[in-house]
Amino acid sequence: MRDLGAGFRYLLKGQRWVARHGKQYGFGLIPGLITLVLYAAALVALALWGQDFVSWSTPFADDWSSPWQGLFRGFLTAVLFALGLLLSVVTFTAVTLLIGQPFYENLSEKVDRDVSPDGTAPESGLPLWRDLWISGRDSLRVVLRAALWGVLLFALGFIPVVGQTVVPVLGVVVTGFFLAEELTAVALQRRRVELRDRLTLLRSRKALVWGFGTPLAAAFLVPFVAVFLMPGAVAGATLMARDLLGEETEEEDAAATAPGGETVSW
């Protein structure tokens, strides 16, 4: 439970950090806005032509009597849109990070310098094109893993009661883990931590990762919220990456001294 709360606090700390650094926050919004436009267009297309796709893919239902045909295809259309929305949440971060790699690298470095006791930030030492290649390759691998989970959850959605209660919650939890992986990748890639090692590291502190990623995944389901939370999410993920690697970090939270000389951090 302690790690669960710590993960959520890193999410809040990241938002507070960008609130204090307005210029970094402004630059961090640009990639998210670009991705939002692309995804909004894709979801609108799915809403407009999703029913036609379902009708085309279920020819066996052409001869069904009313109202069963409409109910069946309407249900599949709703599930298809829900799956598209889930995948958009999972992949939004990956695509935004790929588009905004230079923006978020700079933001993450500034967070490292700000909280590091010696004021330094790790550097990968690789040229920009190499960093972009590694980021794109790793993001694709993560998206494929997320897509497999999406297909599985889509199938489980047909189970009565469980599909309408447990599966959506499980979907947010799974999405939260992948969001945390993508966001911490910005800081961990600069430290030359490979994807396999990153996943092992995150799995060793699942409660911490879920505490950070699950509320973020839930927030990302609200339209436009992802764009405004992304810069702070990158900052918070950088702080969490330092924790995962055991790196010393100066406490950012304000401290108050309680009566009797006891120091309390808020």
C-alpha positions in Angstrom: 0.0 0.0 0.0 2.9 2.3 0.7 4.2 2.0 -2.9 0.7 2.5 -4.2 0.5 5.9 -2.5 4.0 6.8 -3.5 3.2 6.2 -7.1 0.3 8.6 -6.9 2.4 11.2 -5.1 4.9 11.1 -8.0 2.1 11.8 -10.4 1.1 14.9 -8.3 4.7 16.0 -7.9 5.2 15.9 -11.6 2.2 18.2 -12.1 3.4 20.5 -9.4 6.9 20.7 -11.1 5.5 21.8 -14.5 3.2 24.3 -12.7 6.3 25.9 -11.3 8.1 25.9 -14.7 5.5 27.4 -17.1 7.8 27.6 -20.1 8.5 23.9 -20.0 4.9 23.2 -19.6 4.0 25.3 -22.6 6.5 23.5 -24.8 5.3 20.1 -23.5 1.8 20.8 -24.7 2.7 21.0 -28.4 3.2 17.2 -29.1 0.0 16.3 -27.2 -2.0 18.8 -29.2 -0.7 17.3 -32.5 -1.5 13.8 -31.4 -4.9 14.8 -30.2 -5.9 16.1 -33.6 -4.8 12.9 -35.3 -6.6 10.6 -32.8 -9.7 12.7 -32.8 -9.9 12.3 -36.6 -9.5 8.5 -36.2 -12.2 8.2 -33.6 -14.6 10.3 -35.5 -14.0 8.0 -38.6 -14.6 5.0 -36.4 -17.9 6.5 -35.0 -19.1 7.3 -38.6 -18.1 4.1 -40.3 -17.8 1.6 -37.5 -21.4 0.3 -38.0 -20.7 -0.2 -41.7 -17.6 -2.2 -40.8 -19.5 -4.4 -38.3 -22.3 -5.0 -40.9 -19.6 -6.0 -43.5 -17.8 -8.3 -41.0 -21.0 -10.1 -39.8 -22.7 -11.3 -43.0 -24.1 -14.3 -41.1 -26.5 -11.9 -39.3 -28.0 -10.5 -42.5 -31.0 -12.8 -42.3 -31.6 -12.4 -38.6 -35.0 -11.0 -37.7 -35.6 -7.7 -35.9 -34.7 -6.7 -33.3 -31.9 -9.2 -32.8 -29.9 -8.1 -35.8 -29.9 -4.5 -34.7 -29.1 -5.3 -31.1 -26.3 -7.7 -32.0 -24.6 -5.3 -34.5 -25.3 -2.3 -32.2 -23.5 -4.1 -29.4 -20.5 -5.0 -31.6 -20.3 -1.4 -32.8 -20.3 -0.1 -29.2 -17.6 -2.7 -28.3 -15.5 -1.8 -31.4 -15.6 1.9 -30.5 -14.7 1.1 -26.8 -11.8 -1.0 -28.0 -10.7 1.9 -30.3 -10.9 4.2 -27.3 -8.9 1.9 -25.1 -6.2 1.5 -27.7 -6.1 5.2 -28.3 -5.5 5.7 -24.5 -2.8 3.0 -24.5 -1.0 4.3 -27.7 -1.6 8.0 -27.2 1.4 8.2 -24.9 3.7 6.2 -27.2 2.7 8.4 -30.2 3.0 11.6 -28.3 6.3 10.7 -26.9 7.6 9.8 -30.3 6.4 13.0 -31.8 7.6 15.0 -28.9 10.9 13.2 -28.2 13.1 16.4 -28.2 10.5 18.3 -26.1 10.2 15.6 -23.4 13.9 14.7 -23.4 14.6 18.3 -22.6 11.9 18.4 -19.9 13.1 15.2 -18.3 16.7 16.4 -18.2 15.6 19.6 -16.5 13.7 17.6 -13.9 16.8 15.5 -13.2 19.0 18.6 -12.9 16.5 20.3 -10.6 16.2 17.4 -8.1 19.7 15.9 -8.4 21.9 16.8 -5.4 24.8 17.7 -7.8 22.6 19.4 -10.4 23.5 17.0 -13.2 21.4 14.8 -15.5 22.3 11.5 -17.1 22.8 11.6 -20.8 22.6 8.7 -23.3 25.5 10.0 -25.3 23.7 8.9 -28.5 22.9 11.2 -31.5 19.3 12.4 -31.8 18.5 10.1 -34.7 19.6 7.1 -32.7 17.5 8.1 -29.7 14.5 8.5 -32.0 15.1 5.1 -33.5 15.4 3.3 -30.1 12.3 5.2 -28.8 10.2 4.3 -31.9 11.3 0.7 -31.8 10.6 0.2 -28.1 7.3 2.1 -28.4 6.2 -0.3 -31.2 7.0 -3.3 -29.0 5.0 -1.9 -26.1 2.1 -1.0 -28.3 2.0 -4.5 -29.7 1.9 -5.9 -26.2 -0.8 -3.5 -25.3 -2.8 -4.4 -28.4 -2.6 -8.1 -27.4 -4.1 -7.2 -24.0 -6.7 -5.1 -25.8 -7.8 -8.0 -28.0 -8.0 -10.2 -24.9 -10.1 -7.7 -22.9 -12.3 -7.2 -26.0 -13.0 -11.0 -26.0 -13.6 -11.0 -22.2 -16.1 -8.2 -22.7 -18.6 -10.7 -24.1 -18.8 -12.5 -20.8 -22.1 -11.4 -19.1 -21.8 -9.2 -16.0 -18.0 -9.7 -15.7 -17.5 -8.1 -19.2 -19.4 -5.0 -18.1 -17.9 -4.7 -14.6 -14.5 -6.4 -14.0 -13.1 -6.1 -17.5 -13.3 -2.2 -17.7 -11.5 -1.9 -14.4 -8.9 -4.4 -15.5 -8.5 -2.5 -18.7 -7.7 0.7 -16.8 -5.2 -1.1 -14.6 -3.4 -2.7 -17.6 -3.4 0.6 -19.5 -1.9 2.3 -16.4 1.0 -0.1 -16.4 1.8 0.5 -20.1 1.4 4.3 -19.6 3.9 4.2 -16.8 6.3 2.1 -18.9 6.1 4.6 -21.8 6.6 7.6 -19.6 9.5 6.3 -17.5 11.2 5.3 -20.8 12.1 8.9 -21.4 14.3 9.0 -18.3 15.4 5.4 -18.4 16.4 5.5 -22.1 18.8 8.4 -21.3 20.4 6.0 -18.7 20.8 3.3 -21.4 18.3 1.0 -19.7 17.0 -1.5 -22.4 13.3 -2.3 -22.8 13.6 -5.8 -21.2 15.4 -4.4 -18.2 12.8 -1.6 -17.9 10.0 -4.0 -17.8 11.8 -6.1 -15.2 12.4 -3.0 -13.1 8.7 -1.9 -13.3 7.4 -5.4 -12.5 9.6 -5.5 -9.4 7.6 -2.5 -8.0 4.1 -3.1 -9.5 2.2 -1.3 -6.8 4.3 1.8 -7.3 3.7 1.6 -11.1 0.0 1.1 -10.7 -0.3 3.9 -8.2 1.2 6.2 -10.8 -0.3 4.8 -14.0 -3.8 3.7 -13.0 -5.2 7.2 -12.0 -3.4 8.6 -15.1 -5.1 6.1 -17.3 -8.5 6.9 -15.8 -7.9 10.6 -16.3 -6.8 10.0 -19.9 -10.3 8.6 -20.7 -11.6 12.2 -20.3 -11.4 14.1 -23.6 -8.5 16.6 -23.8 -7.2 15.8 -20.3 -4.3 13.7 -21.7 -2.9 16.7 -23.5 -2.7 18.9 -20.4 -1.4 16.2 -18.1 1.3 14.9 -20.4 4.1 17.3 -19.4 3.5 16.7 -15.7 3.3 13.0 -16.3 6.7 13.0 -17.9 8.1 15.0 -15.0 6.5 12.7 -12.5 7.7 9.6 -14.4 11.3 11.0 -14.3 11.0 11.3 -10.5 9.7 7.8 -10.2 12.5 6.4 -12.5 15.0 7.9 -10.0 13.2 6.0 -7.2 13.2 2.8 -9.2 17.0 3.0 -9.7 17.7 4.1 -6.2 19.1 7.5 -7.2 19.3 10.1 -4.5 16.8 12.9 -4.9 16.5 16.2 -3.1 13.1 16.5 -1.5 10.9 18.9 -3.5 8.0 19.0 -1.2 7.9 21.8 1.3 8.7 20.7 4.8 7.1 22.1 8.0 8.5 21.6 11.5 6.0 20.2 13.9 5.9 21.1 17.6 8.8 19.4 19.4 11.2 19.7 16.5 9.8 16.8 14.4 10.1 17.5 10.6 7.0 16.7 8.6 7.0 16.6 4.8 3.8 17.4 3.0 
